[in-house]
Amino acid sequence: MKRTRVARLGAGLLAASLVAGACGSDDGGQAATGNTIDSEVKDALSGSATTAATTATTAEVPTSMEEWEALWAEQRAAVVARAEAEGWGKSADGNTVTGPAGFTIDLSACPAGWSDTEGLTDTTIKIGQAIAQSGTFADYGNFARGIQTIFDHYASEGMFTDSEGKDRSVDYVTKDDGYDSARTIPVVDELLDSEKAFAIWTLGSPSTLKVYDKINQRCVPHPLAMTAHPAWGDPVHHPWTTGAPNPAYSTEAVLWGGFIEDRIDSEFGGQVTVASLVMNNDFGKVYDQTFKTYIEESEILRGKVEYVTETIEAQAPTVKDPMTTLASKNPDIFIAMVAATPCTQAIIEAAENGMQQNVKYLFQPQTCSGVSFIGKDKVGGDGAAGEGWWIVSPGFKDFKDANLAEDPFVAWGRGLLEEQGIDPDTTSKLGEGFGPYGWVMAQSLIIAGQLEGGLTRTNLMLALRSFDMTGAHQVPGIRLQMNGNEDGYLNEGSQLLQFDSAGQEWVPKGEVIDLNGRSQNCQFDQAAGICVAY
């Protein structure tokens, strides 16, 4: 694993060689508790690092979809060639799968009657999805519409034809769980036992934590969980689960800490009050715990930060009361550690209770990237309520951004959505489903199909664990890559943005931060609520 230190980037934003969670290793390299931030992170954020990160790719960015497709074909072929050269695949007795960088799966532990091809027919691939299509998280259900669109396109092009000559389309079965983990459990049981899905997708940290043990025990692919909880970076103990194509929430929290370190003396006179609205579940808690730990571990921030929080439930109808309480603390910085509707509600409340005018920095979380949650169609009026907010973005191109209208991938994706009768301006989540999720999954299915034996569950996991491609949905400079047991995180890149309400756009305020390969894998202890690095 690379352990490169990173120096200042862009407009003062600091990056670091990060742990993926409130966890890390001590100077002796031993696994530590969930209350330790990696010492190299502290060194980098204290300004002692001298080596700058590589923040942009030196290769020319394709300028047409033909060029993008040619590049992707080369990159897929390179993964397949590596698999052949390194001898990945199932053992002769069928009991073990070996893959990149020490990655293995013990198939002898799979349940009796398990099949590597369950969910496949000669013409279809059944992928099951538990997703919110109702409640405060309903907008995330639009991921599925974007995903279905790119699946249908690649199927029509014959791209899912595997090395065994099976020409398939994707039977994408979505079921509403309303972002309620109690509903997710029976939905996943139905997908496992009745639908007999080839692979299963889930959305949300609380929901995924409830079912990922079971899905792994059943030896069913659980790709690209729609949550950036650091727990999914665990290829050793949960080989069938991979996380979202986003940087981990804990990475984001560390970057917030670095942002404050860089400004606490020059802008706040050595003392700062940070207020956070925290969602009261496993998602919000990982933000809160990592950020709190970072403050405690930082030589620059320790004893200089007053950190105040208010919590809300995921389905809370309003955030008015907790936001009013936080405004009364007169914070210097506000961070929304929430998702979905509460993101917009926090913006509206901040404009009404004086926080927008009086708080120097207000942050939205990456879960609410894009214009959908902050645009004038949501916050009302001329959109001025969104003016000046900041975000540590995952680097996704927003299909709703008029400035990207000529981008070949955005134009292509918007066109395909429109062909399906879907208005791409409805929500940014359509583009996120099409790009980060749908595109990565489609490419993984294509790669898996070209491995020895054609498309199988184990080949899909090998394709995901060795994924190494350039996504056109990302801003240049962020590479999507996993590498077996050495690197369990697909995307470790970010970019600092600030919202311009007049232009209704997020404007870059620093260089792209590419921390590829630097987050540590970790095993999540659900009982203790901590992630232990390895």
VEXDREN-2710 file (C-alpha; in Angstrom, 1 decimal):
% VEXDREN-2710
k/r/px/py/pz
1/MET/0.0/0.0/0.0
2/LYS/1.3/3.5/-0.9
3/ARG/2.0/5.6/2.2
4/THR/2.9/8.8/0.4
5/ARG/2.5/12.0/2.4
6/VAL/0.6/14.9/0.9
7/ALA/1.1/18.6/1.2
8/ARG/-1.2/21.6/0.7
9/LEU/-3.4/21.8/-2.4
10/GLY/-5.3/24.6/-4.1
11/ALA/-6.9/27.3/-2.0
12/GLY/-5.5/26.1/1.3
13/LEU/-7.3/22.8/1.4
14/LEU/-5.0/20.1/2.9
15/ALA/-5.0/16.5/1.9
16/ALA/-3.4/13.5/3.7
17/SER/-2.5/9.9/3.5
18/LEU/-5.7/8.8/5.1
19/VAL/-7.1/6.1/7.2
20/ALA/-10.6/5.0/6.1
21/GLY/-12.3/5.7/9.4
22/ALA/-11.6/6.7/12.9
23/CYS/-9.0/4.1/13.0
24/GLY/-5.4/3.6/12.1
25/SER/-2.0/2.2/13.0
26/ASP/0.4/3.3/15.6
27/ASP/4.1/3.9/15.0
28/GLY/4.7/0.2/15.4
29/GLY/2.3/-0.7/12.7
30/GLN/-0.2/-2.5/15.0
31/ALA/-3.9/-2.2/14.6
32/ALA/-5.3/0.4/17.0
33/THR/-8.7/1.2/18.5
34/GLY/-11.3/3.3/16.8
35/ASN/-10.1/6.4/18.6
36/THR/-6.8/6.9/16.7
37/ILE/-6.0/8.8/13.6
38/ASP/-3.0/7.6/11.6
39/SER/0.1/9.5/12.7
40/GLU/1.0/10.2/9.0
41/VAL/-2.3/12.0/8.6
42/LYS/-1.5/14.3/11.5
43/ASP/2.0/15.0/10.1
44/ALA/0.6/15.9/6.7
45/LEU/-2.1/18.1/8.0
46/SER/0.3/19.9/10.4
47/GLY/2.2/21.1/7.4
48/SER/5.3/19.0/8.0
49/ALA/4.9/17.1/4.8
50/THR/6.8/18.4/1.8
51/THR/5.7/16.1/-1.1
52/ALA/2.7/17.3/-3.0
53/ALA/0.1/14.9/-4.2
54/THR/-0.3/14.2/-7.9
55/THR/-3.6/15.9/-8.6
56/ALA/-4.0/15.6/-12.3
57/THR/-3.6/12.9/-14.9
58/THR/-0.8/13.4/-17.4
59/ALA/-2.8/11.6/-20.1
60/GLU/-4.9/13.5/-22.5
61/VAL/-8.6/13.5/-21.7
62/PRO/-10.8/12.0/-24.4
63/THR/-12.9/14.5/-26.3
64/SER/-15.6/12.2/-27.7
65/MET/-17.5/9.1/-26.7
66/GLU/-15.7/7.1/-29.4
67/GLU/-12.4/8.0/-27.7
68/TRP/-13.7/7.2/-24.3
69/GLU/-15.0/3.8/-25.4
70/ALA/-11.7/3.0/-27.0
71/LEU/-9.9/3.9/-23.8
72/TRP/-12.2/1.8/-21.7
73/ALA/-11.7/-1.2/-24.1
74/GLU/-8.0/-0.9/-23.5
75/GLN/-8.4/-0.7/-19.8
76/ARG/-10.8/-3.7/-19.6
77/ALA/-8.3/-5.7/-21.7
78/ALA/-5.5/-4.8/-19.3
79/VAL/-7.5/-6.2/-16.4
80/VAL/-8.2/-9.4/-18.2
81/ALA/-4.6/-9.8/-19.3
82/ARG/-3.5/-9.3/-15.7
83/ALA/-5.9/-12.0/-14.5
84/GLU/-4.6/-14.4/-17.1
85/ALA/-0.9/-13.6/-16.3
86/GLU/-1.4/-13.9/-12.6
87/GLY/-3.6/-17.0/-12.8
88/TRP/-6.7/-15.7/-11.0
89/GLY/-9.8/-17.8/-10.7
90/LYS/-11.1/-20.9/-9.0
91/SER/-8.9/-23.7/-7.9
92/ALA/-9.1/-27.1/-9.6
93/ASP/-11.2/-28.4/-6.7
94/GLY/-13.5/-25.4/-6.9
95/ASN/-13.0/-24.5/-3.2
96/THR/-10.9/-21.4/-3.5
97/VAL/-10.9/-18.2/-5.6
98/THR/-7.6/-16.3/-5.9
99/GLY/-7.3/-12.8/-7.2
100/PRO/-5.1/-9.7/-7.0
101/ALA/-2.9/-8.8/-4.1
102/GLY/-3.7/-11.8/-2.0
103/PHE/-7.4/-11.6/-2.4
104/THR/-9.1/-15.0/-1.8
105/ILE/-12.6/-16.4/-1.3
106/ASP/-13.2/-19.7/0.5
107/LEU/-16.0/-21.2/-1.5
108/SER/-16.1/-24.3/0.8
109/ALA/-17.8/-22.0/3.3
110/CYS/-20.7/-21.3/0.9
111/PRO/-24.0/-22.9/1.7
112/ALA/-25.0/-26.2/0.3
113/GLY/-26.4/-25.9/-3.2
114/TRP/-24.7/-22.6/-3.9
115/SER/-24.2/-21.9/-7.5
116/ASP/-21.7/-19.6/-9.2
117/THR/-24.2/-18.9/-11.9
118/GLU/-27.5/-18.5/-10.0
119/GLY/-29.4/-15.6/-11.3
120/LEU/-28.1/-16.0/-14.8
121/THR/-29.9/-17.4/-17.8
122/ASP/-28.5/-17.6/-21.3
123/THR/-30.1/-14.2/-22.0
124/THR/-30.4/-12.4/-18.7
125/ILE/-28.5/-11.3/-15.6
126/LYS/-30.8/-10.7/-12.6
127/ILE/-29.5/-8.0/-10.2
128/GLY/-31.6/-7.2/-7.2
129/GLN/-31.8/-3.8/-5.6
130/ALA/-33.0/-2.6/-2.1
131/ILE/-33.4/1.1/-2.5
132/ALA/-35.3/4.1/-1.0
133/GLN/-38.2/5.1/-3.3
134/SER/-40.3/6.7/-0.6
135/GLY/-39.8/8.8/2.5
136/THR/-37.1/11.5/3.0
137/PHE/-34.6/9.5/1.0
138/ALA/-36.9/9.0/-2.0
139/ASP/-34.7/11.1/-4.4
140/TYR/-32.0/8.4/-4.1
141/GLY/-34.4/6.1/-5.9
142/ASN/-33.5/7.9/-9.0
143/PHE/-30.1/6.2/-9.0
144/ALA/-32.0/3.1/-10.3
145/ARG/-33.5/5.0/-13.3
146/GLY/-30.0/6.1/-14.3
147/ILE/-28.6/2.6/-13.8
148/GLN/-31.3/0.9/-15.8
149/THR/-30.7/3.4/-18.7
150/ILE/-27.0/2.6/-19.0
151/PHE/-27.6/-1.2/-18.6
152/ASP/-30.2/-1.1/-21.4
153/HIS/-27.8/0.8/-23.7
154/TYR/-24.9/-1.6/-23.2
155/ALA/-27.2/-4.6/-23.6
156/SER/-28.4/-3.2/-26.9
157/GLU/-24.8/-2.9/-28.1
158/GLY/-24.1/-6.5/-27.2
159/MET/-21.6/-5.5/-24.6
160/PHE/-22.7/-8.1/-22.1
161/THR/-21.9/-11.0/-24.4
162/ASP/-19.3/-13.1/-22.5
163/SER/-16.5/-15.4/-23.5
164/GLU/-18.9/-18.3/-23.6
165/GLY/-21.0/-16.6/-26.2
166/LYS/-23.9/-15.8/-23.9
167/ASP/-25.5/-12.5/-25.1
168/ARG/-27.4/-11.1/-22.1
169/SER/-29.3/-8.1/-20.9
170/VAL/-29.7/-7.0/-17.2
171/ASP/-33.0/-7.9/-15.4
172/TYR/-32.7/-5.1/-12.8
173/VAL/-35.2/-5.7/-10.0
174/THR/-35.7/-2.8/-7.6
175/LYS/-37.7/-2.9/-4.3
176/ASP/-38.5/0.0/-2.0
177/ASP/-37.2/-0.2/1.6
178/GLY/-37.8/3.5/2.3
179/TYR/-34.3/3.8/3.9
180/ASP/-35.6/1.7/6.8
181/SER/-33.2/-1.1/7.8
182/ALA/-36.2/-3.0/9.3
183/ARG/-37.7/-3.1/5.8
184/THR/-34.3/-3.8/4.1
185/ILE/-34.0/-7.2/5.8
186/PRO/-37.1/-8.8/4.3
187/VAL/-36.4/-7.2/0.9
188/VAL/-32.9/-8.7/0.8
189/ASP/-34.3/-12.1/1.9
190/GLU/-36.8/-11.9/-1.0
191/LEU/-34.0/-11.1/-3.4
192/LEU/-31.9/-14.0/-2.1
193/ASP/-34.6/-16.7/-1.7
194/SER/-37.4/-15.8/-4.1
195/GLU/-35.8/-13.8/-6.9
196/LYS/-32.5/-15.7/-6.6
197/ALA/-30.6/-12.7/-7.8
198/PHE/-27.1/-13.0/-9.3
199/ALA/-26.0/-10.0/-7.3
200/ILE/-27.6/-7.7/-4.7
201/TRP/-27.3/-3.9/-4.3
202/THR/-28.2/-2.0/-1.2
203/LEU/-28.5/1.7/-0.3
204/GLY/-27.6/3.4/3.0
205/SER/-25.2/2.6/5.9
206/PRO/-27.7/1.4/8.5
207/SER/-29.5/-0.9/6.0
208/THR/-26.3/-2.3/4.5
209/LEU/-24.8/-3.0/7.9
210/LYS/-27.9/-5.1/8.7
211/VAL/-27.6/-7.4/5.7
212/TYR/-23.9/-7.5/4.5
213/ASP/-23.0/-10.4/6.8
214/LYS/-25.8/-12.5/5.5
215/ILE/-25.1/-11.6/1.9
216/ASN/-21.4/-12.6/2.4
217/GLN/-22.4/-15.8/4.1
218/ARG/-24.6/-16.7/1.2
219/CYS/-21.7/-16.0/-1.2
220/VAL/-23.6/-13.5/-3.3
221/PRO/-21.9/-10.5/-4.9
222/HIS/-22.8/-7.3/-3.1
223/PRO/-21.2/-4.7/-5.3
224/LEU/-20.9/-0.9/-5.0
225/ALA/-23.1/-0.6/-1.9
226/MET/-24.7/2.9/-2.1
227/THR/-23.1/4.2/1.0
228/ALA/-19.5/5.4/1.6
229/HIS/-19.2/4.0/5.1
230/PRO/-15.6/2.8/5.7
231/ALA/-16.8/-0.7/6.7
232/TRP/-17.0/-1.7/3.0
233/GLY/-13.2/-1.5/2.7
234/ASP/-12.9/-5.0/4.1
235/PRO/-11.9/-7.4/1.4
236/VAL/-10.6/-10.0/3.8
237/HIS/-13.6/-10.5/6.1
238/HIS/-16.3/-9.4/3.6
239/PRO/-14.9/-10.4/0.2
240/TRP/-18.3/-10.2/-1.5
241/THR/-19.0/-6.6/-0.5
242/THR/-17.5/-3.5/-2.2
243/GLY/-18.4/0.1/-1.4
244/ALA/-19.6/3.1/-3.3
245/PRO/-17.5/4.9/-6.0
246/ASN/-17.1/7.8/-3.4
247/PRO/-14.4/8.6/-0.9
248/ALA/-15.3/7.2/2.5
249/TYR/-17.2/9.5/4.8
250/SER/-14.3/9.2/7.2
251/THR/-12.0/10.5/4.5
252/GLU/-14.3/13.5/4.1
253/ALA/-14.3/14.1/7.8
254/VAL/-10.5/14.2/7.9
255/LEU/-10.5/16.7/5.1
256/TRP/-12.9/18.9/7.1
257/GLY/-10.4/18.8/9.9
258/GLY/-7.5/19.7/7.6
259/PHE/-9.5/22.6/6.2
260/ILE/-10.0/24.0/9.7
261/GLU/-6.4/23.4/10.7
262/ASP/-5.3/25.6/7.8
263/ARG/-7.5/28.5/9.0
264/ILE/-7.8/28.3/12.7
265/ASP/-5.0/30.8/13.4
266/SER/-5.2/33.1/10.4
267/GLU/-9.0/33.4/10.3
268/PHE/-10.2/32.6/13.7
269/GLY/-7.5/33.8/16.1
270/GLY/-6.7/30.3/17.4
271/GLN/-10.2/29.4/18.7
272/VAL/-13.2/28.1/16.7
273/THR/-16.7/26.9/17.3
274/VAL/-17.8/24.1/15.0
275/ALA/-21.5/23.1/14.9
276/SER/-22.8/20.0/13.3
277/LEU/-26.3/18.6/12.5
278/VAL/-25.8/14.8/12.8
279/MET/-28.1/12.1/11.5
280/ASN/-28.7/9.7/14.3
281/ASN/-27.7/6.4/12.7
282/ASP/-24.6/4.5/11.6
283/PHE/-24.1/7.0/8.7
284/GLY/-24.1/10.2/10.7
285/LYS/-22.1/8.6/13.6
286/VAL/-19.1/7.7/11.4
287/TYR/-18.9/11.4/10.3
288/ASP/-19.2/12.6/13.9
289/GLN/-16.8/10.1/15.4
290/THR/-14.1/10.6/12.9
291/PHE/-14.3/14.3/13.0
292/LYS/-14.3/14.4/16.8
293/THR/-11.4/12.0/16.9
294/TYR/-9.5/14.1/14.4
295/ILE/-9.9/17.2/16.7
296/GLU/-8.7/15.2/19.7
297/GLU/-5.6/13.8/17.8
298/SER/-4.6/17.1/16.1
299/GLU/-1.8/19.0/17.7
300/ILE/-3.1/22.1/15.9
301/LEU/-6.8/21.8/16.9
302/ARG/-6.6/20.1/20.3
303/GLY/-8.1/22.4/23.0
304/LYS/-8.9/25.1/20.4
305/VAL/-12.2/23.7/19.0
306/GLU/-15.6/23.9/20.7
307/TYR/-17.6/21.2/18.9
308/VAL/-21.3/21.2/19.4
309/THR/-23.9/18.9/17.8
310/GLU/-27.6/18.3/17.5
311/THR/-29.0/15.0/16.1
312/ILE/-32.0/14.2/13.9
313/GLU/-33.7/11.0/12.9
314/ALA/-33.5/10.0/9.2
315/GLN/-37.2/10.4/8.7
316/ALA/-37.5/13.7/10.7
317/PRO/-40.1/15.9/9.0
318/THR/-38.1/19.1/9.8
319/VAL/-34.8/20.2/11.2
320/LYS/-36.0/23.6/12.4
321/ASP/-35.5/23.0/16.2
322/PRO/-32.0/21.5/16.1
323/MET/-30.8/24.1/13.6
324/THR/-32.2/26.9/15.8
325/THR/-30.3/25.4/18.7
326/LEU/-27.1/25.3/16.7
327/ALA/-27.5/28.9/15.6
328/SER/-27.8/30.0/19.2
329/LYS/-24.2/28.6/19.8
330/ASN/-22.9/31.3/17.4
331/PRO/-20.7/28.9/15.4
332/ASP/-17.8/29.9/13.1
333/ILE/-18.2/26.8/11.0
334/PHE/-21.3/24.6/10.4
335/ILE/-21.2/21.0/8.9
336/ALA/-24.2/19.1/7.8
337/MET/-23.6/15.4/8.6
338/VAL/-26.8/14.3/7.0
339/ALA/-28.3/13.2/3.7
340/ALA/-31.3/13.6/1.5
341/THR/-34.1/16.0/2.4
342/PRO/-32.4/17.3/5.6
343/CYS/-29.6/18.7/3.4
344/THR/-32.0/21.1/1.7
345/GLN/-33.8/21.8/5.0
346/ALA/-30.5/22.8/6.7
347/ILE/-29.8/25.3/3.9
348/ILE/-33.3/26.9/4.2
349/GLU/-33.1/27.0/8.0
350/ALA/-29.6/28.5/7.9
351/ALA/-30.9/31.3/5.7
352/GLU/-33.8/32.0/8.0
353/ASN/-32.0/31.8/11.4
354/GLY/-29.0/33.9/10.5
355/MET/-26.4/31.2/10.1
356/GLN/-25.9/31.9/6.5
357/GLN/-25.0/35.5/7.2
358/ASN/-23.1/34.9/10.4
359/VAL/-21.2/31.6/10.0
360/LYS/-18.0/31.9/7.9
361/TYR/-18.1/28.4/6.5
362/LEU/-21.1/26.2/5.9
363/PHE/-20.6/22.7/4.6
364/GLN/-22.9/20.3/2.8
365/PRO/-21.9/16.6/2.9
366/GLN/-20.9/14.7/-0.3
367/THR/-24.1/12.7/0.0
368/CYS/-25.9/15.8/-1.2
369/SER/-23.5/16.7/-4.1
370/GLY/-24.9/18.1/-7.3
371/VAL/-27.4/20.9/-7.6
372/SER/-30.5/19.0/-6.7
373/PHE/-30.4/19.7/-2.9
374/ILE/-29.2/23.3/-3.1
375/GLY/-30.7/24.6/-6.4
376/LYS/-33.4/27.3/-6.4
377/ASP/-36.1/24.8/-7.3
378/LYS/-35.6/23.3/-3.9
379/VAL/-34.5/26.2/-1.6
380/GLY/-37.0/28.6/-3.2
381/GLY/-36.9/32.2/-4.5
382/ASP/-33.9/33.2/-6.5
383/GLY/-31.8/30.5/-4.8
384/ALA/-29.8/32.9/-2.7
385/ALA/-30.2/30.6/0.4
386/GLY/-27.6/28.4/-1.2
387/GLU/-25.1/31.1/-1.8
388/GLY/-21.6/30.4/-0.4
389/TRP/-22.0/26.9/0.9
390/TRP/-19.0/24.6/0.6
391/ILE/-18.7/20.9/-0.1
392/VAL/-15.9/18.3/-0.3
393/SER/-17.2/16.8/-3.5
394/PRO/-16.6/13.2/-4.7
395/GLY/-15.7/14.7/-8.1
396/PHE/-18.9/13.6/-10.0
397/LYS/-20.0/15.5/-13.0
398/ASP/-23.5/16.8/-12.5
399/PHE/-25.9/16.1/-15.4
400/LYS/-27.9/19.2/-14.3
401/ASP/-24.8/21.5/-14.6
402/ALA/-25.4/23.7/-17.7
403/ASN/-21.7/24.3/-17.9
404/LEU/-21.1/20.7/-18.7
405/ALA/-23.6/20.5/-21.6
406/GLU/-20.8/20.0/-24.1
407/ASP/-19.0/17.4/-22.1
408/PRO/-19.2/14.2/-24.2
409/PHE/-20.1/11.9/-21.3
410/VAL/-22.7/14.2/-19.9
411/ALA/-24.3/14.9/-23.3
412/TRP/-24.3/11.1/-24.0
413/GLY/-25.9/10.2/-20.7
414/ARG/-28.5/13.0/-20.9
415/GLY/-29.4/11.9/-24.4
416/LEU/-29.9/8.3/-23.4
417/LEU/-32.1/9.3/-20.4
418/GLU/-34.2/11.5/-22.7
419/GLU/-34.6/8.6/-25.1
420/GLN/-36.2/6.7/-22.2
421/GLY/-38.5/9.6/-21.6
422/ILE/-36.6/10.7/-18.5
423/ASP/-35.9/14.4/-17.9
424/PRO/-32.2/14.6/-16.8
425/ASP/-32.8/17.9/-15.2
426/THR/-35.2/16.4/-12.7
427/THR/-32.5/15.5/-10.2
428/SER/-28.7/15.1/-10.0
429/LYS/-29.2/11.6/-8.8
430/LEU/-30.1/10.4/-12.3
431/GLY/-26.6/11.3/-13.4
432/GLU/-25.0/9.7/-10.3
433/GLY/-26.9/6.5/-11.0
434/PHE/-25.9/6.5/-14.7
435/GLY/-22.3/7.4/-14.1
436/PRO/-20.7/6.4/-10.8
437/TYR/-22.9/3.4/-10.2
438/GLY/-24.3/2.2/-13.5
439/TRP/-21.1/2.8/-15.5
440/VAL/-18.8/1.0/-13.0
441/MET/-21.2/-1.9/-12.7
442/ALA/-21.6/-2.2/-16.4
443/GLN/-17.8/-2.2/-16.9
444/SER/-17.4/-4.8/-14.2
445/LEU/-19.9/-7.1/-15.8
446/ILE/-18.2/-6.7/-19.2
447/ILE/-14.7/-7.5/-17.6
448/ALA/-16.1/-10.5/-15.7
449/GLY/-17.6/-11.9/-18.8
450/GLN/-14.2/-11.9/-20.5
451/LEU/-12.5/-13.8/-17.8
452/GLU/-12.0/-17.6/-18.1
453/GLY/-15.4/-19.3/-17.7
454/GLY/-17.4/-16.3/-18.7
455/LEU/-19.7/-14.4/-16.4
456/THR/-20.0/-15.9/-13.0
457/ARG/-20.4/-14.6/-9.5
458/THR/-16.8/-15.2/-8.6
459/ASN/-15.6/-13.6/-11.9
460/LEU/-17.7/-10.5/-11.1
461/MET/-15.9/-10.2/-7.7
462/LEU/-12.5/-10.6/-9.4
463/ALA/-13.4/-7.8/-11.9
464/LEU/-14.5/-5.5/-9.1
465/ARG/-11.4/-6.2/-6.9
466/SER/-9.1/-5.5/-9.8
467/PHE/-11.0/-2.6/-11.2
468/ASP/-8.7/0.0/-12.7
469/MET/-10.3/2.4/-15.1
470/THR/-10.8/6.1/-15.8
471/GLY/-14.4/7.2/-15.4
472/ALA/-15.7/9.9/-17.7
473/HIS/-18.2/10.8/-15.0
474/GLN/-15.4/12.0/-12.8
475/VAL/-13.5/15.3/-13.0
476/PRO/-10.0/14.6/-14.5
477/GLY/-7.4/13.5/-11.9
478/ILE/-9.4/10.9/-10.0
479/ARG/-8.9/7.3/-10.9
480/LEU/-11.2/4.4/-10.0
481/GLN/-9.1/1.5/-8.7
482/MET/-9.2/-1.4/-6.3
483/ASN/-6.5/-3.9/-5.8
484/GLY/-7.4/-7.1/-3.9
485/ASN/-6.5/-7.1/-0.2
486/GLU/-4.2/-4.1/-0.6
487/ASP/-6.8/-1.5/-1.5
488/GLY/-10.5/-2.0/-0.8
489/TYR/-11.7/1.5/-1.8
490/LEU/-12.7/2.3/-5.3
491/ASN/-12.6/6.1/-5.2
492/GLU/-10.3/8.1/-2.8
493/GLY/-10.5/11.4/-4.7
494/SER/-12.2/14.7/-3.8
495/GLN/-12.5/18.4/-4.8
496/LEU/-13.4/21.4/-2.7
497/LEU/-16.3/23.4/-4.2
498/GLN/-18.4/26.5/-3.3
499/PHE/-21.9/27.2/-4.5
500/ASP/-22.6/30.1/-6.7
501/SER/-26.3/30.8/-6.4
502/ALA/-26.4/33.3/-9.3
503/GLY/-24.9/30.7/-11.7
504/GLN/-26.7/27.8/-9.9
505/GLU/-23.4/25.8/-9.9
506/TRP/-20.7/24.4/-7.7
507/VAL/-17.4/26.2/-8.4
508/PRO/-14.0/24.5/-7.8
509/LYS/-11.9/26.1/-5.1
510/GLY/-8.9/24.0/-5.2
511/GLU/-7.1/21.3/-7.1
512/VAL/-8.4/17.7/-7.3
513/ILE/-7.2/15.6/-4.4
514/ASP/-6.3/12.1/-5.5
515/LEU/-5.5/9.9/-2.5
516/ASN/-5.7/6.6/-4.5
517/GLY/-4.4/3.6/-2.6
518/ARG/-3.8/5.5/0.7
519/SER/-6.9/4.6/2.7
520/GLN/-6.4/1.7/5.1
521/ASN/-8.7/-1.3/4.9
522/CYS/-10.6/-1.8/8.1
523/GLN/-12.8/-4.3/9.8
524/PHE/-15.9/-2.7/11.3
525/ASP/-16.9/-3.8/14.8
526/GLN/-20.7/-3.2/14.9
527/ALA/-21.0/-3.8/18.6
528/ALA/-18.3/-1.2/19.4
529/GLY/-19.1/1.1/16.5
530/ILE/-15.5/1.3/15.4
531/CYS/-13.4/0.4/12.4
532/VAL/-10.1/-1.4/13.1
533/ALA/-7.5/-0.9/10.4
534/TYR/-5.4/-3.7/8.9
END
